Amino acid sequence: MRIPWIKNARAFLRGEWRNISVTMENGLIQSIAELPPDPDAPLLVPGLCDLHTHARDPGFPEKEDLYTVSAAAAAGGYTDLCVMPNTSPVCDTPDTLSYLAAKSRDLDVKIHAVSAITVGEKGETLVDMELMAHSGAIAFSDDGHPVANDDLMRTALLCAKRLNKPVFSHSEDTRLSAGGCINQGKISALLGLCGIPAEAEIEGIRRDIALCRETEAPLHLCHVSTAEGWELVRTAKKEGLPLTAETCPHYFALTEEILLEKGSNAKIMPPLRTAVDRDAVIRAIADGTCDCISTDHAPHTRLDKCRSLPLGESLRRAAFGAIGLETAFALSYTVLVRGGQIGEKDLIRLLCTRPREIAHLEQVKIDVGKPWRAALFDVKTPYRYDAKTSRSRSKNTPFDGFELYGKLLELPQN
């Protein structure tokens, strides 16, 4: 008689919620038995998929590498990471793709490489997109360096369309954001800092949507954070454009006021916005305009974050970004599900199935004979997140000390 590996969990299987027990053998699901309904059982979901991870490998081992990022991902319930190309060297040649494939071969988390759009992410010359796609790149992005040249971006979109690969765009008009360090608003005015206006993102999105309309090429917008930006996305989708868009937990869980408490650990790009923007992000998630939730996991050292400096100077000089792989599910569950904005099935779509659809990755199935690639969360018991326990090499997060629901449960060794 097999002893259940998971004795009781709630899972959405074959079109409905079921309580199940699961047995395992050699990494494969051997049996699934249905149990009486139990609303207090842990939540079992397919492994999470992140479209937007900065692994910092190769080039920045003091911040993160593939081993530590995969450990952080596993601790957050992720089984698939799409890693961004802003490494050193930039991921713009097959050699870097080969390096990533070889180093990640034995990891529990699958690493999917995103190629740069332009050589060195300099916005001047397109990479050999066909060669990169055939060498294993799953998408193209210059990420934090938006491709400003319309002709170059148009050509990239058309080439990616032919290759059936998505383009992930960091939509920003850098002429409007240049020199800014936090959102342009009351906090930047209070601290005497140069702000980044919402219009920088809005105009970037407007340009990208126009190119999507012209080329009819699939385009994915990264980390949308503004109310008007989401209105542009909503309108474009009603037109039937092949457009998808993501947001991140910090944009629906925080506003710019947290900078006064958490300092440079809350300095993110795009910056944290106003309550109006936060509420618009939540609305976009609730009404389906937002396709998925990504982490934009961006590890930095304490030195990068200038934590020893006074607040204003720290915010002015610090690097942008925060880690997020270990808190994304819990923040999403706490704010969105417990907040009554979406249901648990919606959360699975946002964190598991839709990201894989966008990146053309194989879906994870919880079924007999399938490999175990799932995550079990306690969504009933609150816990306090402690950044010091993070499996990431870096600890830069604005969520240290937050009370959350959705802690990953450790499973018995099989």
Buried (B, 14 or more C-beta within 10 A) or exposed (E): EEEBBBEBBBBBBEEEEBBBBBBBEEEEBBBBEEBEEEEEBBBBBBBBBBBBBBBBBBBBEBBBBBBBBBBBBBBBBBBBBBBBBBBEBBBBBBEBBEBBBEBBEEBEBBBBBBBBBBBBBEBEEBBBBEEBBEBBBBBBBBBBBBBBEEEBBBBBBBBBBEBEBBBBBBBBBBEBBEEBBBBBBEBBEEBEBEBBBBBBBBBBBBBBBEBBBEBEBBBBBBBBBBBBBBBBBBEBBEEEBBBBBBBBBBBBBBBBBBBEEBBBBBBBBBBBBBEEBBEBBBBBBBEEBBBBBBBBBBBBBEEBBBBEBEBBBBBBBBBBBBBBBBBBBBBBBBBBBBBEBBEBBBBBBBBBBBBBBBBEBEEBBBEEEEBBBBBBBBBEEBEEBEBEEBBBBBBBBBBBEBEBBBBBBEBEEE
